[in-house]
Amino acid sequence: MAESSNANAMVSGLKVSDILLPHPSLPNYMCLGPRSSESPAHLISCEANRIPFVNQNLDLTSWADCLRAWPNPPEGWVAWYNRVTHYATWETIGIADALSLSLSPLEKNENILKTIGYFWSALNCFMFGHGPMTPTLLDVAMITGLDIASPSPSAFKLPKVPFTLSSKTECTSWGAYLRRYMKTKGPVTEREHTAFLNFWLEHFIFCGPSLAPTKNYLSLAYELAKGTQLGLGKLFRGEVYRSLQLTSVKLFSQKTVKTGGPWWFIQLWAQLYFQNQIPDFPSLATCTFPDANGKEIRCTSYGQALYSLPGSRLIPKEAAGWFKIFFQGSGDPLFFPYTESENFENPVSFRLDSFADDASTRHLYSIMIRPCFLPVSMSTSNRIIKPGYESYQPVVVARQLGLGQVPPHFFLHHLTSSRAELPDILTGQRCYTFFDALAIPIPHNLCFTTTTDGFDIWWSMWKTHAFRRALGPLLRQLDAEYDIPAHQEQDGPKPTQIDGSPFTFLPPAPVVLFCQNSPALKKINETSSGDVEEGCDLSSLLTFDPESIEPAIPKASEEPSPGTVHGPLQRLKALLSSSVEILVENPEAIKGILDEIQPHLPVTLQRNVNGLTRKRLLYAKTDTSANNAELETLRKELESLEEKVRMTKQLIQEKETFIARSREEAQGLTIRKLIWLRFVLEQPAGDRQR
């Protein structure tokens, strides 16, 4: 009964049965949905040009400052680790495995890191030649052991730290910070523990670009020092996505990348999944790692084993080799690399080798395969990165989770913005728990697979449309000495539609174009129904600048005419900037202007106008009517309550009157009894007997 109930659970139109799909031919195997039945043409048209390698020049010097924030332990860190570890409860809050990684330096592989970023897509995945891939929550759990099951931390809910720590203006380096807050005697106080974890979060985990102490994660460190269990793994995954997205925007704008971020994790992840392309890649189970005393011991986790791999300085020839691998795709791609998990003790909470018998492992797996909004930024005072979310859509990388890959339906993009800042605590709370009701029952006899079902056709269109640039000139940009063979000199054929007509790519844009008119998350939170309609958000037109029509996306057959629509758009902007009352009184005026300008607008704006006229035109009026109806209901309820209060008061008064009268009667009766008794006592004895 429980499984049946779970299967019928639904969030905003997404059901449990849409996520875990039966495999069409293999028993005990499953595919990951939701499944799309549409051509990817529109998605490719919107997003392909926003992947840096598709239309940008490659410049390795752009990465000069990006990788400076690297998690190598400074002098004194291991001693501080040994001091604090005896007083901490790191195992219970799920940070012990990740903390152990800070005991060892990590060699940087610049050839991988400075080329892989060119393949990041705004869909929060890498677009490699053999298919999309992305770091998943499974990767976070297996490599770092961070908690992905506890509630996501929220910047709006973290408490104020009751003490102050020095900022980077007072401690200009991590070494100075360590010398100031590390004690050598006495017990570890909550203040020292907080300072230690703040160091670890900023320098070893999130690797902020400041290269010095900040307060961005101080409140989070304080909560962890108190022993609070938080879904730190979800925050870490969100920060990885945000760092890659910021990097992609910088590359797209051809600016120097200075974002910082957890690039160390991207390196470990890439080395793990592309191990077949690394010469002499060792068996990870045989690797060693230094313990807290500096002694080399057998690795207890994938993270420790990957930390032991050698790095490489930037060599143009090797960088070009890695770019070629990412562009052409691996001939034998590795989608599920955790086949040696039984050789590692960690993570204790997630055991793939005991999947069939461990209900806790299957529960964590159900969290890994469902979509969610990942938290970003733990500071409400950071002027650059505000609290927000990044979309997690594992449907595009099902094979990395041991499930069959189907043509993916990007449900979150259709639902709302793919990434956004969050304005307040209520929106944040709803955002981070949006899909918690989707409790997916995982079969105990589930077998893992990396097969596909209908995906090859979907991906073949991506290959012909997005990977058509000549590879040789791209490799020459990375390695000036690269000798371009003849078959790498020419671009691929111009892509076409299924009917043979020319394929139109939308111009590159700094923001996501695919489903760009999906409503904001706060609007979804306020919607009473679970289903969300697609349409144009009225607020986007309130801020629309008519001058921006000139560089807009052209129609396939004709150019837009700015002069034709400028005047009507100015009138429309004035109307939409008016009060709600004016909008309610003048719906026909708005509709008339929209009808006038619609034939002269680009295709995408025509879709916006259609959505507005059909679904949102009477938004303000409907919203006002709903509010009036609610107000009338509240008034009636108030009148009913006031009547009940009046009747209650009247009843109380009647009871009080009755009680007062009863008291008077009782007093009168008592007096009469006393008078009679006195009279009897005053009579002679003989008379009293008679």
C-alpha atoms as one frame of an Amber mdcrd trajectory, in Angstrom:
protein
   0.000   0.000   0.000   2.827   2.379   0.822   4.467   1.907  -2.538   1.169
   2.439  -4.310   0.634   5.656  -2.409   4.131   6.854  -3.239   3.637   6.055
  -6.908   0.638   8.395  -6.990   2.481  11.262  -5.285   2.720  14.333  -7.514
   4.508  17.667  -7.343   3.507  20.333  -9.888   2.402  17.657 -12.348   5.453
  15.417 -11.869   4.591  11.949 -10.536   6.830   9.304  -9.040   5.868   7.026
 -11.908   7.297   9.616 -14.331  10.768   9.321 -12.787  11.495   5.604 -12.464
  10.456   3.927 -15.715  10.491   0.197 -16.528  13.185  -0.835 -18.990  11.632
  -1.873 -22.321  13.605  -5.114 -22.669  15.587  -5.943 -19.512  13.934  -7.292
 -16.342  15.078  -5.796 -13.002  16.454  -2.791 -14.900  14.936   0.696 -14.927
  15.176   3.911 -16.944  15.187   7.442 -15.548  12.505   9.917 -16.594  10.645
  12.060 -17.239  10.798  11.103 -20.890  10.449  13.590 -23.734   8.574  12.807
 -26.932   9.590  16.073 -28.608  12.438  16.835 -30.972  15.401  18.579 -29.298
  15.465  21.134 -32.134  14.098  24.034 -30.081  16.374  23.214 -27.144  19.412
  23.091 -29.460  18.364  26.317 -31.155  18.191  28.089 -27.793  21.167  26.652
 -25.943  23.796  25.254 -28.326  25.378  28.622 -29.066  25.761  29.270 -25.345
  28.213  26.371 -24.869  31.629  28.074 -25.093  33.287  25.610 -27.506  30.461
  25.958 -30.063  31.197  29.527 -31.141  33.968  30.996 -28.970  37.707  31.148
 -29.530  39.803  29.070 -27.140  42.315  30.927 -24.996  44.216  29.149 -22.245
  45.443  32.465 -20.828  41.866  33.239 -19.779  42.332  30.779 -16.915  45.325
  32.519 -15.350  43.638  33.385 -12.036  40.837  30.799 -11.855  42.758  27.965
 -10.213  44.693  29.931  -7.587  42.204  28.915  -4.871  43.394  25.341  -4.350
  42.836  23.168  -1.246  46.394  22.454  -0.166  46.932  22.437   3.627  49.027
  25.354   4.950  51.626  24.882   7.661  50.000  24.058  10.982  46.709  22.788
   9.549  47.294  19.098  10.272  48.210  19.910  13.882  45.010  21.922  14.257
  43.061  19.032  12.683  44.550  16.611  15.251  43.668  18.948  18.108  40.039
  19.570  17.100  39.175  16.038  15.938  39.226  14.689  19.516  36.420  17.054
  20.527  34.262  16.889  17.428  31.298  14.825  16.251  32.149  14.933  12.571
  30.991  11.384  11.861  27.448  12.047  13.059  26.997  15.167  10.902  28.534
  13.626   7.781  31.694  15.697   7.300  34.409  13.332   8.575  35.279  11.857
   5.142  35.525  15.260   3.454  37.561  16.655   6.355  40.078  13.835   6.028
  40.878  14.978   2.483  42.361  18.177   3.928  45.268  16.151   5.374  46.906
  15.778   1.965  48.011  18.177  -0.773  46.402  17.713  -4.178  48.378  18.004
  -7.392  46.652  20.204  -9.947  45.929  18.874 -13.455  45.726  22.109 -15.408
  45.358  20.417 -18.799  42.028  18.876 -17.805  40.677  21.869 -15.895  41.509
  24.510 -18.509  39.753  22.639 -21.306  36.767  20.940 -19.681  35.085  24.255
 -18.848  34.523  24.960 -22.552  31.960  22.127 -22.631  29.701  23.294 -19.800
  26.079  23.913 -20.752  23.499  26.097 -19.046  21.486  22.891 -18.660  23.943
  22.129 -15.824  25.821  19.400 -17.626  28.875  18.965 -19.813  28.132  18.311
 -23.470  30.850  15.849 -24.496  31.075  14.091 -27.843  29.767  10.809 -26.398
  26.870  12.433 -24.536  25.973  14.727 -21.648  27.594  14.144 -18.250  27.524
  16.025 -14.945  28.633  15.668 -11.331  25.652  14.097  -9.526  24.659  13.703
  -5.900  25.916  10.126  -6.227  29.365  11.507  -7.066  29.237  13.855  -4.078
  28.382  11.012  -1.724  30.973   8.590  -3.111  33.884  11.048  -3.423  33.346
  13.332  -0.403  30.888  11.475   1.854  28.996  14.733   2.491  25.417  14.504
   3.748  22.768  14.684   1.001  19.794  13.450   3.035  19.443  16.105   5.749
  17.560  19.375   5.094  19.338  21.786   2.783  21.006  24.677   4.581  19.472
  28.075   3.908  21.185  31.421   4.335  17.908  32.861   5.621  17.644  30.332
   8.462  21.224  30.228   9.740  21.598  31.835  13.168  23.699  34.866  13.941
  27.094  33.876  15.310  27.364  35.121  18.935  31.030  36.031  18.529  33.187
  37.718  15.898  36.114  36.379  13.914  38.663  38.430  12.058  38.005  39.196
   8.414  40.521  39.309   5.579  41.290  42.954   6.420  42.715  41.820   9.777
  44.003  38.366   8.767  45.366  38.824   5.272  46.207  35.142   4.802  45.058
  31.752   5.971  48.337  31.289   7.803  47.705  34.412   9.902  44.142  33.231
  10.541  45.379  29.841  11.743  47.964  31.350  14.098  45.331  33.607  15.596
  42.623  31.051  16.341  44.436  27.747  16.862  45.004  27.073  20.565  47.622
  24.699  21.922  46.270  24.132  25.421  42.940  23.629  27.098  39.697  22.267
  25.656  38.468  23.185  22.182  35.850  25.889  22.621  32.869  26.420  20.375
  34.575  29.552  19.061  37.752  27.678  18.110  35.771  24.832  16.527  33.766
  27.366  14.501  36.952  29.089  13.349  38.402  25.717  12.324  35.334  24.717
  10.286  35.117  28.176   8.725  38.720  27.692   7.536  37.861  24.247   6.167
  34.697  25.350   4.342  36.240  28.419   2.750  39.693  27.077   1.861  39.263
  23.328   1.322  35.635  22.861   0.195  34.299  25.944  -1.607  37.676  27.549
  -2.424  36.583  31.173  -2.549  38.481  33.488  -4.904  39.534  35.881  -2.133
  42.383  33.557  -0.978  41.817  34.885   2.557  39.272  34.495   5.376  35.741
  35.737   4.762  32.435  35.475   6.603  30.587  33.846   3.695  30.331  30.485
   5.489  30.780  31.569   9.106  27.153  30.956  10.136  27.247  27.557   8.452
  30.457  26.690  10.302  28.829  27.711  13.583  25.862  25.403  12.957  28.157
  22.493  12.135  30.253  23.177  15.243  27.075  22.842  17.317  26.485  19.407
  15.766  23.555  20.372  13.528  22.934  17.920  10.680  22.637  19.764   7.377
  22.526  18.650   3.747  25.981  20.047   3.049  26.310  17.775   0.012  23.412
  19.551  -1.710  24.948  22.956  -1.049  28.297  21.705  -2.352  26.672  20.390
  -5.529  24.892  23.737  -6.026  28.133  25.669  -5.571  29.906  23.434  -8.109
  27.169  24.138 -10.648  27.236  27.870  -9.915  31.035  28.030 -10.298  30.860
  26.240 -13.656  28.058  28.524 -14.809  29.970  31.677 -13.834  33.013  30.314
 -15.644  30.941  29.596 -18.732  29.609  33.161 -18.724  33.162  34.513 -18.462
  34.318  32.340 -21.364  31.243  33.318 -23.327  32.148  36.995 -22.774  35.826
  36.274 -23.530  36.883  37.639 -20.147  39.506  36.359 -17.748  38.131  33.670
 -15.434  38.575  34.710 -11.794  35.664  32.901 -10.182  37.510  30.466  -7.926
  35.318  27.605  -6.780  35.624  23.867  -6.038  37.628  23.013  -9.144  39.427
  20.348  -7.132  36.226  18.306  -7.183  35.817  18.770 -10.959  39.339  17.412
 -11.358  38.678  14.331  -9.212  35.391  13.748 -11.010  36.963  14.059 -14.487
  39.875  11.776 -13.614  37.452   9.164 -12.301  35.141   9.164 -15.332  37.914
   9.520 -17.933  40.332   7.080 -16.302  40.372   5.015 -19.508  42.034   7.987
 -21.235  44.772   8.392 -18.594  47.928   6.321 -19.235  48.897   3.958 -16.426
  45.798   4.781 -14.391  46.154   2.742 -11.179  43.639   0.516  -9.475  42.122
   2.928  -6.971  41.856   0.206  -4.340  45.670   0.016  -4.200  46.276   3.753
  -3.684  47.511   5.149  -0.362  46.733   8.317   1.598  48.437  10.031   4.576
  46.707   9.715   7.934  46.682  12.424  10.626  50.231  11.441  11.638  51.587
  11.581   8.084  51.790   7.800   7.686  50.720   6.386   4.315  47.765   4.050
   4.773  45.307   2.255   2.517  42.646   4.602   1.139  39.218   4.307   2.749
  37.229   6.233   0.117  37.173   7.138  -3.554  38.044  10.708  -2.598  41.262
   9.694  -0.866  42.265   7.429  -3.751  41.680  10.150  -6.345  43.616  12.641
  -4.211  46.713  10.472  -4.666  46.748  10.763  -8.470  49.514  12.824 -10.084
  48.776  16.199 -11.632  50.244  18.076 -14.567  51.354  21.609 -15.358  49.806
  23.259 -18.387  51.313  21.808 -21.560  49.607  23.027 -24.774  49.961  19.670
 -26.485  48.364  17.807 -23.563  45.637  20.431 -23.207  44.810  20.003 -26.902
  44.710  16.235 -26.361  42.146  16.557 -23.580  40.030  18.983 -25.621  40.021
  16.462 -28.472  38.818  13.726 -26.109  36.014  15.912 -24.756  35.014  17.064
 -28.273  35.081  13.720 -30.072  33.957  11.717 -27.081  35.436   8.640 -25.552
  35.291   5.531 -27.692  34.521   3.497 -24.590  32.885   5.975 -22.192  32.717
   5.098 -18.521  29.361   6.126 -17.119  29.292   4.137 -13.869  32.783   4.014
 -12.284  31.904   2.747  -8.796  32.418  -0.953  -9.399  35.151  -1.137  -6.709
  33.021   0.329  -3.919  33.307  -2.816  -1.786  37.034  -2.063  -1.382  36.369
   1.188   0.493  34.890   1.564   3.976  33.455   4.988   3.214  30.939   6.351
   2.824  29.419   4.305   5.629  25.934   5.684   5.019  25.770   4.649   1.345
  26.832   1.113   0.428  26.430   0.135  -3.216  27.817  -3.310  -2.365  24.849
  -3.833   0.016  22.230  -2.162  -2.170  19.714  -5.021  -2.072  19.835  -5.444
   1.712  20.323  -1.849   2.902  17.114   0.209   2.986  19.070   3.321   4.000
  21.233   3.081   0.873  18.160   2.714  -1.338  16.581   5.733   0.347  19.663
   7.858  -0.402  19.640   6.547  -3.955  16.038   7.739  -4.365  17.211  11.254
  -3.414  20.039  11.080  -5.954  17.747  10.296  -8.898  14.974  12.844  -8.356
  15.131  16.482  -9.504  15.561  19.252  -6.957  16.659  22.831  -6.417  20.155
  22.990  -4.937  21.009  25.812  -2.508  23.630  28.394  -3.417  25.408  30.931
  -1.165  25.199  30.952   2.610  25.545  34.698   3.090  22.803  37.306   2.843
  25.416  40.088   2.908  27.466  38.941  -0.097  27.040  41.614  -2.751  28.067
  39.368  -5.652  26.395  35.997  -5.077  23.035  36.169  -3.337  21.209  33.179
  -1.820  19.535  31.239  -4.571  19.316  27.865  -6.265  20.670  25.803  -9.142
  18.632  23.131 -10.934  19.525  19.462 -10.499  18.104  17.350 -13.346  19.608
  13.850 -13.273  17.337  12.779 -16.142  19.989  13.952 -18.624  22.702  11.688
 -17.126  20.740   8.567 -16.187  23.615   6.249 -17.091  25.783   7.815 -14.387
  23.180   6.587 -11.897  23.017   3.065 -13.304  19.718   3.650 -15.111  18.707
   3.493 -18.755  18.939   6.790 -20.644  15.812   8.019 -22.448  15.296  11.281
 -24.353  15.255  13.683 -21.368  12.416  16.029 -20.580  13.807  19.107 -18.798
  10.939  19.371 -16.367  12.490  22.057 -14.170  13.051  24.393 -17.113   9.389
  24.109 -18.050   8.389  24.583 -14.413  10.382  27.702 -13.532  13.674  29.539
 -13.992  16.639  27.171 -14.153  18.567  29.310 -11.643  17.625  32.376  -9.661
  18.172  34.368  -6.507  15.697  33.872  -3.670  14.121  36.878  -1.968  13.094
  35.619   1.454  13.002  32.769   3.958   9.582  31.442   2.915  10.491  31.172
  -0.763  13.805  29.568   0.173  12.164  27.002   2.430   9.646  26.038  -0.242
  12.340  25.943  -2.908  14.705  23.593  -1.103  11.902  21.187  -0.108   9.908
  21.423  -3.341  10.298  17.769  -4.361  10.573  16.155  -0.929   7.104  14.619
  -1.343   8.373  12.498  -4.241   9.419   9.494  -2.169  10.531   7.078  -4.882
  10.361   3.383  -3.907  13.523   1.657  -5.144  13.270  -2.088  -5.937  15.653
  -4.097  -3.785  16.575  -6.228  -6.816  17.379  -3.269  -9.079  20.252  -3.985
 -11.479  22.415  -1.153 -12.801  22.771  -0.506 -16.525  24.224   2.046 -18.958
  21.935   1.228 -21.886  19.727   3.669 -23.782  16.162   3.663 -25.068  15.463
   6.151 -27.858  18.237   8.443 -26.676  20.623   7.842 -29.599  18.295   9.598
 -32.045  17.879  12.525 -29.628  21.645  12.843 -29.178  22.479  12.441 -32.866
  20.774  15.773 -33.523  22.961  17.406 -30.885  26.045  15.884 -32.518  25.270
  17.177 -36.017  24.160  20.617 -34.845  26.452  21.498 -31.914  29.664  19.633
 -32.861  29.971  20.828 -36.460  32.978  23.159 -36.052  36.202  21.920 -37.580
  38.280  20.361 -34.821  41.690  21.158 -36.304  41.524  24.973 -36.032  40.230
  24.645 -32.464  43.195  22.477 -31.478  45.541  24.935 -33.189  44.207  27.666
 -30.864  45.365  25.571 -27.919  48.594  24.268 -29.404  50.242  26.508 -31.967
  52.342  23.580 -33.192  49.399  21.305 -33.877  49.523  19.914 -37.422  45.960
  19.941 -38.756  45.089  16.825 -40.799  42.882  17.228 -43.837  39.789  15.673
 -42.276  39.846  18.272 -39.455  40.052  21.383 -41.647  36.428  21.907 -42.675
  33.300  22.548 -40.647  30.549  19.976 -40.832  27.535  20.520 -43.106  25.095
  23.217 -42.132  22.358  21.682 -39.973  18.810  21.421 -41.253  15.385  20.695
 -39.884  13.815  17.268 -40.318  11.982  18.540 -43.406  15.252  19.775 -44.925
  14.687  23.476 -44.258  17.568  25.562 -42.807  18.087  25.263 -39.066  18.137
  28.576 -37.197  20.269  29.037 -34.098  19.237  31.804 -31.765  22.019  34.347
 -31.185  24.188  33.712 -28.107  22.777  35.241 -24.952  24.127  35.599 -21.392
  20.914  34.142 -19.965  19.060  30.879 -20.503  16.740  31.097 -23.502  15.134
  27.666 -23.290  11.761  28.062 -21.502  12.776  31.585 -20.531   9.122  32.548
 -19.964   8.520  29.969 -17.265   7.158  31.688 -14.135   9.367  32.623 -11.216
   9.595  30.108  -8.376   7.933  32.483  -5.918   4.908  32.653  -8.219   4.753
  28.848  -8.289   4.918  28.767  -4.487   1.898  31.066  -4.335  -0.102  28.950
  -6.794  -2.821  26.904  -5.109  -2.819  24.221  -7.811   0.081  21.850  -8.266
   0.067  22.218 -12.053   1.797  25.234 -13.566   0.896  26.646 -16.942   3.521
  27.984 -19.292   3.090  31.596 -20.242   4.634  35.019 -20.254   5.362  36.550
 -16.870   3.717  39.988 -16.742   6.580  41.360 -14.663   9.021  40.746 -17.534
   7.037  43.143 -19.718   6.847  45.765 -16.985  10.593  46.218 -17.336  10.727
  45.756 -21.114  12.656  48.481 -22.924  11.314  49.253 -26.410  14.819  50.276
 -27.492  15.919  46.657 -27.082  13.778  45.534 -30.006  16.492  46.365 -32.575
  18.971  43.559 -31.725  16.222  41.041 -31.051  16.064  37.646 -32.742  14.864
  38.001 -36.355  12.116  36.028 -37.992  13.251  33.480 -40.530  11.585  35.290
 -43.427  11.879  38.988 -42.610  13.647  41.487 -40.374  11.747  43.195 -37.550
  11.018  46.880 -38.004  11.890  48.860 -34.867  10.298  52.023 -36.232   6.961
  50.294 -36.717   6.666  49.084 -33.155   8.487  51.797 -31.220   5.452  54.049
 -30.670   3.021  51.252 -29.678   5.628  49.731 -27.364   6.080  53.063 -25.618
   2.307  53.246 -25.053   2.296  49.621 -23.880   5.146  50.280 -21.446   3.280
  53.280 -20.011   0.121  51.211 -19.539   1.932  48.266 -17.959   3.736  50.610
 -15.595   0.396  51.920 -14.326  -1.434  50.803 -11.228  -3.431  47.584 -11.085
  -6.692  49.564 -11.121  -5.833  51.159 -14.474  -4.818  47.783 -15.906  -8.156
  46.329 -14.823 -10.096  49.209 -16.377  -8.194  49.151 -19.693  -7.721  45.519
 -20.790  -8.956  46.260 -24.300  -6.405  49.051 -24.721  -3.575  46.653 -23.870
  -4.982  43.969 -26.156  -5.297  46.461 -29.003  -1.643  47.483 -28.757  -0.513
  43.854 -28.615  -2.581  42.995 -31.681  -1.080  45.992 -33.486   2.568  45.139
 -32.844   2.419  41.345 -32.914   2.963  40.896 -36.688   6.115  43.034 -36.484
   7.760  41.232 -33.583  10.398  38.470 -33.688   9.188  34.901 -33.354  10.138
  34.505 -29.699   8.447  37.746 -28.672   5.352  36.711 -30.631   5.218  33.591
 -28.466   5.478  35.811 -25.396   2.643  38.030 -26.609   0.489  35.001 -27.421
   1.052  33.668 -23.918   0.218  37.048 -22.462  -2.985  37.599 -24.436  -4.292
  34.073 -23.925  -3.350  33.389 -20.301  -2.147  36.529 -18.531  -4.121  39.467
 -19.917  -6.653  39.419 -17.105  -4.111  38.454 -14.489  -4.467  41.653 -12.504
  -8.261  41.574 -12.743  -8.460  37.923 -11.769  -6.024  38.460  -8.943  -8.079
  41.433  -7.684 -11.306  39.448  -7.904  -9.752  36.584  -5.982  -8.566  38.984
  -3.301 -12.013  40.630  -3.083 -13.679  37.239  -2.755 -11.232  36.231  -0.042
 -11.824  39.548   1.738 -15.596  39.044   1.600 -15.204  35.546   3.053 -13.056
  36.884   5.857 -15.638  39.601   6.582 -18.404  37.019   6.858 -16.266  34.880
   9.137 -15.557  37.933  11.282 -19.256  38.781  11.526 -19.980  35.190  12.521
 -17.296  35.306  15.192 -18.580  38.639  16.481 -22.099  37.169  16.771 -20.722
  34.185  18.666 -18.835  36.514  20.992 -22.001  38.599  21.573 -24.066  35.523
  22.387 -21.335  34.195  24.675 -21.181  37.503  26.525 -24.965  37.471  26.932
 -24.864  33.914  28.268 -22.122  34.868  30.707 -24.203  37.832  31.928 -27.251
  35.596  32.431 -25.168  33.062  34.356 -23.701  35.809  36.512 -27.202  37.181
  37.242 -28.465  33.718  38.147 -25.489  33.082  40.410 -25.981  36.457  42.149
 -29.691  35.783  42.682 -28.919  32.315  44.035 -26.433  33.791  46.458 -29.010
  36.330  47.678 -31.610  33.603  48.147 -29.105  31.431  49.956 -28.183  34.303
  52.250 -31.881  35.066  52.911 -32.592  31.431  53.718 -29.625  31.272  56.059
 -30.819  34.363  57.944 -34.348  32.966  58.329 -32.927  29.686  59.641 -30.828
  31.533  62.172 -33.828  33.614  63.359 -35.935  30.492  63.759 -33.159  28.678
  65.642 -32.731  31.617  67.993 -36.475  31.723  68.589 -36.533  28.010  69.404
 -33.650  28.308  71.830 -35.330  31.152  73.700 -38.419  29.016  74.456 -38.763
  27.123  77.810 -37.639  23.504  77.728 -41.131  22.113  78.032 -42.410  24.241
  75.206 -39.421  23.214  73.064 -40.277  19.545  73.616 -43.845  20.145  72.574
